[in-house]
Amino acid sequence: MLIQGEIRNSSTQTAERVMVKAEGLDENGRVVSRGRVYVPGTIAPRGVASFELRLSSSGSERRYRVEIEAFEFGARRNEGQ
């Protein structure tokens, strides 16, 4: 299973080392597959970055949950820039 998406940085700081986690859930909401990926590079303030994450499917997934698991803020950008 290939999951593709975008991350939007709504802050005034650069986001670095952004990690995305995806979980495949069965019909009862139990996690049956999981994957993680770092978003390449940094995400500029008010910027967008794409990601791709591949999960090994168990075959019993009925839906997926995707979330940002971790990130770090870098330099702050002035609002006037």
C-alpha positions as CSV (number, residue, x, y, z in Angstrom):
1,M,0.0,0.0,0.0
2,L,1.4,3.4,-1.0
3,I,0.2,6.4,0.9
4,Q,0.9,9.8,-0.5
5,G,0.1,13.2,1.0
6,E,1.2,16.7,1.9
7,I,2.3,18.4,5.1
8,R,1.4,22.0,5.6
9,N,3.5,24.1,8.0
10,S,1.2,26.8,9.3
11,S,3.9,28.2,11.6
12,T,6.4,31.1,11.2
13,Q,9.3,28.7,11.8
14,T,11.0,26.1,9.6
15,A,9.9,22.5,10.3
16,E,12.7,20.0,10.3
17,R,13.0,16.2,10.7
18,V,9.2,15.8,10.2
19,M,8.2,12.1,10.7
20,V,4.9,10.8,9.4
21,K,3.3,7.7,10.8
22,A,0.5,5.7,9.1
23,E,-1.4,2.9,10.6
24,G,-3.8,0.4,8.9
25,L,-6.8,-0.4,11.0
26,D,-9.1,-3.4,10.8
27,E,-12.9,-3.4,11.1
28,N,-12.6,-3.2,14.9
29,G,-10.2,-0.3,14.8
30,R,-7.1,-2.4,15.8
31,V,-3.8,-1.5,14.2
32,V,-2.8,-4.3,11.8
33,S,0.0,-2.5,9.9
34,R,2.2,0.5,10.6
35,G,4.9,2.5,8.8
36,R,6.9,5.6,9.3
37,V,8.8,8.0,7.0
38,Y,10.8,11.2,7.3
39,V,9.6,14.0,5.0
40,P,12.6,14.9,2.8
41,G,14.3,18.2,3.6
42,T,12.8,21.0,5.6
43,I,9.4,22.6,5.3
44,A,9.5,26.4,5.1
45,P,7.3,28.6,7.2
46,R,3.8,28.6,5.6
47,G,5.2,26.0,3.2
48,V,4.1,22.6,1.9
49,A,6.0,19.3,1.4
50,S,5.0,16.0,-0.1
51,F,5.6,12.5,1.3
52,E,5.2,8.9,0.3
53,L,5.0,6.1,2.7
54,R,4.8,2.4,1.9
55,L,3.0,0.0,4.2
56,S,3.2,-3.8,4.0
57,S,-0.5,-4.7,3.9
58,S,-1.9,-7.4,6.2
59,G,-4.9,-7.7,4.0
60,S,-7.4,-6.9,6.8
61,E,-7.1,-3.1,6.7
62,R,-10.4,-1.3,6.4
63,R,-9.2,2.3,6.9
64,Y,-6.0,4.2,7.6
65,R,-4.8,6.8,10.1
66,V,-2.0,9.2,9.2
67,E,-0.4,11.6,11.6
68,I,2.7,13.6,12.2
69,E,4.6,11.7,14.9
70,A,7.6,14.1,15.4
71,F,9.2,17.3,14.2
72,E,11.6,20.0,15.2
73,F,11.4,23.7,14.7
74,G,14.3,25.5,13.1
75,A,14.9,29.2,12.5
76,R,12.0,31.6,13.0
77,R,11.2,33.8,10.0
78,N,10.1,37.4,10.5
79,E,6.4,38.1,9.6
80,G,7.4,40.9,7.3
81,Q,9.5,38.7,5.0
